[in-house]
């Protein structure tokens, strides 16, 4: 079984009902937690699913609010 540990910013946005641009704007504001791998910007899948299910903001979440800059 191949389970992805990270998802793209647009995929995370779709899970929250956001457009592509809205998702990147939310990531820029730190509302979607991100990890940068060189030029790639990814969202930790398990943490994002937990945030969505618990209804908490990334700043309230144990992984913290990590702007991607």
N, C-alpha and C positions, 0 to 999 in steps of 0.2 A: 504494500500500500504506500503510495506516495502522497504524503500530506505536506502541503506548503506551509512554511513557518511565517512567511510574509506575503502580503498582498500589495497591489499597486494602490496609489492614492485614489485614482478614479474608482477602483473596485470598492475601496473602503467608503468612498462617497456614495456609491450606488446603494450600499447596505444601509446608509443613513438617509437615503432619499435626496441626495445632493447631485447636482450636475458636475461635470468634470471640473469646470472652473471654480465652482463652489467648493469642491473637495480640496483643490489646491489652495484656495483662500483659507479654508478652515485649517489646513495643515500649516500654512504660514502663520496663522494666529496661535498655533499650538493646540487647537481643539481636536485635531487628529494627531496622535503620537506618531512620530516618524523616526526612521533610522536611515542614515545616508551611507551608501556603499559607493564611494567615488562619486560618479555623477548620478547614480541611481538612488531614488528616494522610495523607500518602502515603509509599509505599516506592519508592525508585529500583529499577526492574525489573532493569536489567542488573546492578547491584551485588548485589541479592538473589539472582539466579540464580547469580552467581559465588560468593557466600558458600555457597549450598547445594551447588554442585558441588565446591568446594574443601574444604568442611567446616571452614572457619575461622569464628571469632567476629567480629562487627563490630569489636571493639576491635583485632583483628589485621589488619583489612582497611584498605586505603589510605584509604577515605572516612571511616574513624574511627567511633567510637561516639558518635552524636549523639542523646541523649535529646530527646524532642519538647517538653519544657517550655520 
